């Protein structure tokens, strides 16, 4: 499948950090969140994804504060978070620190009291009785009508507003597959004329990779959760990873994650879903071919589900325990050429004596190599590589110790352990 668009150059080695402004600080504002930027920069975060920043509809609101995804005005700021100037200041501060910032864009629907319901009711789908409605059983939103050319034009102009007025660096497009693909083509052409930006789609519909640079690795998340419950095999996970590496169009890549705002709130934290597998899968997210995502508070680590419609503060207490863990992984992705998302060399499986329990692969480019061993089992293992695949001196990413790989050598992996080795 060929594409009509090229990804913005900086996204090939970037990572994503999803920001839940409401729950991030007691104040729940842009200004309060900005105080965390030096820590996130030091951790290695390169691209901030802010959940929707627009005002939330009051009509049919769920909970006390409502859903970010029930917008009442596409070109205004949620007053809970601050002002438009506060947002501009946050974007500028991120840029001054060498970071990018993208915003969540909800194009399929709006809240019930969006300004368009009064000024342009023709922008919406309607029942035979002329009433607004939603087709997905989301009670606090109503569907837009993409047969209306005026609505399409207004939506694109709203997206352009944030690029022109606040200098954002891209969009994470909510439920992108619910919006016609030809609209996204038009939107990208119009926005990219102003400034080339990054396009992330919440979908795994491959057709949308004609426009979007990155889409969700949803099936990986679901299949690893099944694996954690003993409902599928390690071999099926290998085959899925191969499809992600080999079947996606050039210039596109999957987004790997163990949590995000939806998963945390509705389906459970990564520890509820994956248990002791959570750190192992985080390592995979940062070392397989794709783009890694970290959700607000995963570095603590956060063990609670955050309320979606109400204030539910992330509990920051001193230095996050997993700060250095994620720092090592993010630094590795940034600095190792084999982990660039546009690297055409796919990971290569390394056969071992424990292939029923571990994933073992190597990524090579420009004379450099990264070797990854992941124990996805509760077994204490002594792993030997098949001869002729890997050898020589390596550096352990997490301990910085030198490790020499020779034939017949055994590597000890404790239950749900991981080993990431670098060879210059």
C-alpha positions as CSV (number, residue, x, y, z in Angstrom):
1,X,0.0,0.0,0.0
2,X,1.5,3.3,-1.1
3,X,0.9,6.5,0.8
4,X,0.2,10.1,-0.3
5,X,2.0,11.6,2.7
6,X,5.5,11.5,4.3
7,X,5.9,11.6,8.1
8,X,7.4,14.7,9.6
9,X,11.1,13.9,10.1
10,X,11.3,14.3,13.9
11,X,8.7,11.6,14.6
12,X,10.9,8.7,13.5
13,X,12.7,8.5,16.8
14,X,10.3,10.2,19.1
15,X,8.2,8.8,22.0
16,X,4.8,9.8,23.3
17,X,3.8,10.7,26.8
18,X,0.0,11.1,27.3
19,X,-0.9,13.9,29.7
20,X,-4.1,13.8,31.7
21,X,-4.2,17.5,32.8
22,X,-7.2,17.2,35.1
23,X,-5.6,14.4,37.2
24,X,-2.0,15.4,36.9
25,X,-1.9,18.1,39.7
26,X,-4.2,19.3,42.5
27,X,-4.8,22.5,40.4
28,X,-5.4,20.5,37.2
29,X,-4.1,23.4,35.1
30,X,-1.5,24.0,32.3
31,X,0.6,26.1,34.6
32,X,0.7,23.4,37.3
33,X,1.6,20.7,34.8
34,X,4.3,22.9,33.3
35,X,6.3,22.4,36.6
36,X,6.7,18.7,35.7
37,X,8.3,19.4,32.3
38,X,11.9,19.5,33.6
39,X,11.4,16.1,35.2
40,X,9.8,14.7,32.1
41,X,12.6,16.1,29.9
42,X,15.2,14.5,32.2
43,X,13.3,11.2,31.9
44,X,13.6,11.4,28.2
45,X,10.1,12.4,27.1
46,X,10.1,14.0,23.6
47,X,6.5,14.4,22.6
48,X,3.6,15.3,24.9
49,X,0.1,14.3,23.9
50,X,-2.5,16.3,25.8
51,X,-5.9,14.9,26.1
52,X,-8.6,17.3,24.7
53,X,-8.0,20.8,25.8
54,X,-11.4,22.2,24.6
55,X,-14.3,23.1,26.8
56,X,-16.6,20.3,27.9
57,X,-20.4,20.4,27.3
58,X,-22.6,20.9,30.3
59,X,-25.8,19.3,28.8
60,X,-25.9,15.5,29.4
61,X,-22.6,15.8,31.2
62,X,-21.4,12.6,32.9
63,X,-20.0,12.9,36.4
64,X,-19.2,16.2,38.0
65,X,-16.7,17.4,35.4
66,X,-17.7,15.5,32.2
67,X,-15.7,13.9,29.5
68,X,-12.9,15.6,27.7
69,X,-14.3,14.0,24.6
70,X,-17.6,15.9,24.7
71,X,-16.5,19.2,23.2
72,X,-18.5,22.4,23.2
73,X,-16.2,24.6,21.1
74,X,-13.4,23.5,18.9
75,X,-11.4,26.7,19.1
76,X,-11.6,27.5,22.8
77,X,-9.8,26.3,26.0
78,X,-11.4,24.3,28.8
79,X,-11.5,27.0,31.5
80,X,-10.6,24.4,34.2
81,X,-7.1,24.2,32.6
82,X,-6.5,27.9,32.3
83,X,-6.5,30.3,29.4
84,X,-5.4,30.3,25.7
85,X,-2.4,32.3,26.7
86,X,-1.6,29.6,29.4
87,X,-1.7,27.0,26.7
88,X,0.4,29.0,24.3
89,X,3.0,29.4,27.1
90,X,3.0,25.6,27.7
91,X,3.6,24.9,24.0
92,X,6.4,27.5,23.9
93,X,8.0,26.1,27.1
94,X,7.9,22.6,25.7
95,X,9.5,23.8,22.5
96,X,12.2,25.8,24.4
97,X,13.1,22.5,26.1
98,X,13.3,20.6,22.8
99,X,10.0,18.8,23.2
100,X,7.0,18.6,20.9
101,X,3.3,18.9,21.9
102,X,0.3,17.4,20.1
103,X,-3.4,17.6,21.0
104,X,-6.2,15.2,21.1
105,X,-8.7,15.9,18.3
106,X,-12.3,14.6,18.5
107,X,-13.8,14.8,15.0
108,X,-16.5,12.2,15.0
109,X,-18.8,13.9,17.5
110,X,-19.3,16.9,19.9
111,X,-21.1,17.4,23.2
112,X,-24.8,18.2,23.2
113,X,-24.4,22.0,23.7
114,X,-21.5,22.6,21.2
115,X,-21.9,26.0,19.6
116,X,-22.6,24.4,16.2
117,X,-25.9,22.9,17.6
118,X,-27.2,26.5,17.6
119,X,-25.3,28.1,14.7
120,X,-25.2,25.2,12.3
121,X,-27.5,22.3,13.2
122,X,-27.1,21.0,9.7
123,X,-23.6,19.9,10.7
124,X,-25.1,17.0,12.7
125,X,-26.8,13.7,12.0
126,X,-30.5,13.7,12.8
127,X,-33.2,11.2,13.3
128,X,-36.3,11.2,11.2
129,X,-37.8,13.4,13.8
130,X,-35.0,15.9,13.4
131,X,-33.2,15.1,16.7
132,X,-29.5,14.8,17.3
133,X,-28.2,11.4,18.1
134,X,-25.1,9.2,18.6
135,X,-24.6,5.8,16.9
136,X,-22.2,4.3,19.5
137,X,-24.3,4.5,22.6
138,X,-22.1,7.3,24.0
139,X,-24.8,9.3,25.8
140,X,-23.0,12.6,26.3
141,X,-22.1,13.2,22.6
142,X,-23.8,13.6,19.2
143,X,-22.5,12.6,15.8
144,X,-21.4,15.0,13.1
145,X,-22.6,14.7,9.5
146,X,-19.7,14.3,7.1
147,X,-22.0,14.6,4.2
148,X,-22.1,18.3,5.0
149,X,-19.3,20.2,3.1
150,X,-19.7,23.3,5.4
151,X,-19.0,21.2,8.5
152,X,-15.9,19.6,6.9
153,X,-14.6,23.0,6.1
154,X,-15.2,24.4,9.6
155,X,-13.6,21.3,11.1
156,X,-10.4,21.8,9.1
157,X,-10.3,25.5,9.9
158,X,-10.6,24.6,13.6
159,X,-7.6,22.2,13.3
160,X,-5.6,24.9,11.4
161,X,-6.4,27.4,14.2
162,X,-4.4,25.4,16.8
163,X,-1.4,25.1,14.4
164,X,-1.5,28.8,13.5
165,X,-2.4,30.3,16.9
166,X,-0.6,27.9,19.3
167,X,2.1,26.3,17.1
168,X,1.2,22.7,18.1
169,X,3.1,19.9,16.5
170,X,0.4,17.4,15.6
171,X,-2.9,15.6,16.4
172,X,-3.9,12.4,18.1
173,X,-7.2,11.8,16.3
174,X,-9.9,10.1,18.5
175,X,-11.6,7.1,16.9
176,X,-10.3,8.1,13.6
177,X,-11.9,5.2,11.7
178,X,-15.4,6.6,12.5
179,X,-14.6,9.6,10.3
180,X,-14.4,9.2,6.5
181,X,-10.9,8.7,5.2
182,X,-11.2,11.3,2.5
183,X,-11.9,13.9,5.2
184,X,-8.6,13.1,6.8
185,X,-6.8,13.4,3.5
186,X,-8.2,16.8,3.0
187,X,-7.4,17.8,6.6
188,X,-3.8,16.7,6.3
189,X,-3.3,18.5,3.0
190,X,-4.7,21.7,4.5
191,X,-2.8,21.5,7.8
192,X,0.5,20.4,6.4
193,X,0.5,23.4,4.1
194,X,0.8,25.6,7.3
195,X,3.3,23.4,9.1
196,X,4.3,19.7,8.7
197,X,2.9,18.0,11.8
198,X,2.6,14.5,13.3
199,X,-0.6,12.5,12.7
200,X,-1.6,9.7,15.1
201,X,-4.8,7.8,14.7
202,X,-6.7,5.9,17.3
203,X,-7.5,3.0,15.0
204,X,-6.0,-0.2,13.7
205,X,-7.7,0.1,10.3
206,X,-4.8,-0.2,7.9
207,X,-6.6,1.9,5.2
208,X,-6.1,5.0,7.5
209,X,-2.3,4.6,7.2
210,X,-2.7,6.3,3.9
211,X,-3.0,9.5,5.9
212,X,-1.7,8.8,9.4
213,X,1.9,8.1,10.4
214,X,1.1,6.0,13.4
215,X,-1.9,3.9,14.5
216,X,-2.7,1.9,17.7
217,X,-1.3,-1.6,18.2
218,X,-4.6,-2.5,19.7
219,X,-4.5,-6.1,18.8
220,X,-1.1,-6.5,20.6
221,X,-2.6,-5.0,23.7
222,X,-5.6,-7.3,23.7
223,X,-3.6,-10.4,22.8
224,X,-1.0,-9.8,25.5
225,X,-3.9,-9.5,28.0
226,X,-5.2,-12.8,26.8
227,X,-1.8,-14.3,27.1
228,X,-1.5,-13.0,30.7
229,X,-4.8,-14.9,31.4
230,X,-3.4,-18.1,29.7
231,X,-5.8,-17.8,26.8
232,X,-3.3,-17.8,23.9
233,X,0.2,-18.8,23.1
234,X,3.6,-17.1,22.9
235,X,3.9,-18.2,19.3
236,X,0.7,-16.3,18.4
237,X,2.3,-13.2,19.9
238,X,5.5,-13.7,17.8
239,X,3.3,-14.0,14.7
240,X,1.5,-10.8,15.5
241,X,4.7,-8.9,16.1
242,X,6.0,-10.1,12.7
243,X,2.9,-8.7,11.0
244,X,3.4,-5.3,12.7
245,X,7.0,-5.3,11.4
246,X,6.4,-6.6,7.9
247,X,2.9,-5.6,6.8
248,X,2.6,-1.9,7.7
249,X,3.3,0.6,4.9
250,X,6.7,2.2,4.7
251,X,6.8,5.4,6.7
252,X,4.2,4.2,9.2
253,X,4.5,2.4,12.5
254,X,2.3,1.0,15.3
255,X,2.0,2.6,18.7
256,X,2.8,0.2,21.5
257,X,1.5,0.7,25.1
258,X,0.6,-1.0,28.3
259,X,-1.8,1.7,29.4
260,X,-3.6,4.9,28.3
261,X,-6.5,7.0,29.5
262,X,-9.2,4.6,28.3
263,X,-7.5,1.4,29.4
264,X,-6.6,2.7,32.8
265,X,-10.1,4.1,33.6
266,X,-12.3,1.4,32.0
267,X,-10.4,-1.8,31.8
268,X,-7.8,-1.6,34.6
269,X,-4.2,-0.5,35.2
270,X,-1.4,-2.4,33.5
271,X,-0.9,-4.3,36.8
272,X,-4.6,-5.4,36.8
273,X,-4.4,-6.6,33.2
274,X,-0.9,-7.9,33.0
275,X,0.3,-8.5,36.5
276,X,4.1,-9.2,36.7
277,X,4.2,-9.1,32.9
278,X,3.7,-5.3,32.9
279,X,7.4,-4.2,33.0
280,X,8.4,-6.9,30.4
281,X,5.8,-5.6,28.0
282,X,6.9,-2.0,28.6
283,X,10.4,-3.1,27.5
284,X,8.9,-4.7,24.4
285,X,7.0,-1.4,23.6
286,X,10.3,0.5,23.5
287,X,12.4,-2.0,21.6
288,X,10.2,-3.6,18.9
289,X,9.7,-1.7,15.7
290,X,7.2,1.0,16.4
291,X,6.6,4.0,18.7
292,X,6.2,3.7,22.5
293,X,3.6,5.4,24.6
294,X,3.7,6.2,28.4
295,X,0.6,7.3,30.2
296,X,0.5,9.8,33.0
297,X,1.7,8.3,36.2
298,X,3.1,5.0,34.8
299,X,6.5,6.1,36.1
300,X,5.3,6.2,39.7
301,X,4.0,3.4,39.1
302,X,0.3,4.2,39.4
303,X,-1.7,1.3,40.7
304,X,-5.2,2.8,40.6
305,X,-7.8,3.5,38.0
306,X,-8.3,7.2,37.5
307,X,-11.9,8.4,37.4
308,X,-12.9,9.5,33.9
309,X,-15.6,12.1,34.7
310,X,-14.4,13.4,38.1
311,X,-11.3,14.8,39.8
312,X,-9.1,11.8,40.9
313,X,-5.6,13.0,41.5
314,X,-2.5,11.1,40.5
315,X,-0.5,10.5,43.7
316,X,3.0,11.9,43.1
317,X,5.3,11.1,46.1
318,X,8.9,12.1,45.7
319,X,11.0,10.6,42.8
320,X,8.9,8.1,40.8
321,X,10.2,4.6,41.3
322,X,10.2,3.8,37.6
323,X,11.7,7.1,36.5
324,X,15.1,5.5,35.8
325,X,13.6,2.5,34.2
326,X,11.8,4.6,31.6
327,X,14.7,6.9,31.3
328,X,16.9,4.0,30.2
329,X,14.4,2.9,27.7
330,X,13.7,6.3,26.3
331,X,17.4,7.1,26.0
332,X,18.0,3.8,24.2
333,X,15.3,4.6,21.7
334,X,16.6,8.1,21.0
335,X,20.2,7.2,20.7
336,X,20.3,3.7,19.1
337,X,20.0,3.8,15.3
338,X,18.4,0.4,15.2
339,X,15.4,1.6,17.2
340,X,14.4,4.4,14.8
341,X,10.9,3.8,13.7
342,X,11.9,4.4,10.0
343,X,14.6,1.8,10.2
344,X,13.9,-0.7,7.4
345,X,15.7,-3.6,9.3
346,X,13.1,-5.5,11.1
347,X,13.8,-7.4,14.4
348,X,15.3,-10.8,13.9
349,X,14.3,-13.7,16.2
350,X,17.1,-15.5,18.0
351,X,16.4,-19.2,18.6
352,X,17.0,-20.4,22.2
353,X,16.5,-23.4,24.4
354,X,13.5,-21.7,26.0
355,X,11.4,-20.5,23.1
356,X,8.2,-21.6,24.8
357,X,8.7,-19.0,27.5
358,X,10.8,-16.1,26.1
359,X,10.9,-13.6,23.3
360,X,14.5,-13.2,22.1
361,X,15.4,-10.9,19.2
362,X,18.2,-8.7,17.8
363,X,18.0,-5.4,15.9
364,X,21.0,-4.3,13.8
365,X,22.0,-1.3,11.8
366,X,25.1,0.8,11.0
367,X,27.3,-1.8,12.7
368,X,25.4,-1.5,16.0
369,X,23.3,-4.1,17.6
370,X,20.7,-4.4,20.4
371,X,19.8,-7.8,21.9
372,X,16.6,-8.3,23.8
373,X,15.5,-11.2,26.0
374,X,12.1,-11.1,27.6
375,X,10.9,-13.8,30.0
376,X,7.1,-13.9,29.6
377,X,6.7,-16.8,32.1
378,X,6.8,-17.4,35.9
379,X,9.7,-19.8,35.3
380,X,13.3,-19.4,36.4
381,X,15.2,-20.0,33.2
382,X,18.8,-20.5,32.0
383,X,18.8,-19.4,28.4
384,X,21.2,-20.5,25.7
385,X,21.3,-19.0,22.2
386,X,21.5,-21.1,19.1
387,X,25.1,-20.8,17.7
388,X,25.9,-18.3,15.0
389,X,23.4,-15.6,15.8
390,X,25.0,-13.4,18.4
391,X,28.4,-13.2,20.0
392,X,30.9,-10.7,21.5
393,X,30.9,-8.0,24.3
394,X,27.6,-6.2,25.1
395,X,26.6,-3.6,27.7
396,X,23.5,-4.1,29.9
397,X,21.3,-1.1,29.3
398,X,20.0,-1.1,32.9
399,X,23.1,-2.0,34.9
400,X,25.8,-0.7,32.5
401,X,27.8,-4.0,33.2
402,X,29.7,-5.7,30.4
403,X,28.3,-9.0,29.3
404,X,30.2,-11.4,27.0
405,X,28.1,-13.7,24.8
406,X,29.9,-16.9,23.8
407,X,28.7,-20.3,22.4
408,X,27.0,-22.5,25.0
409,X,26.8,-19.7,27.5
410,X,23.7,-19.6,29.8
411,X,21.9,-16.4,30.7
412,X,19.8,-16.5,33.9
413,X,16.4,-15.0,33.6
414,X,14.2,-14.9,36.7
415,X,10.4,-15.0,36.4
416,X,9.1,-12.2,34.2
417,X,12.7,-10.9,33.9
418,X,14.2,-8.9,31.0
419,X,17.6,-8.3,29.6
420,X,18.5,-5.6,27.1
421,X,22.1,-5.7,25.7
422,X,24.0,-3.2,23.5
423,X,26.9,-4.0,21.2
424,X,28.7,-1.0,19.6
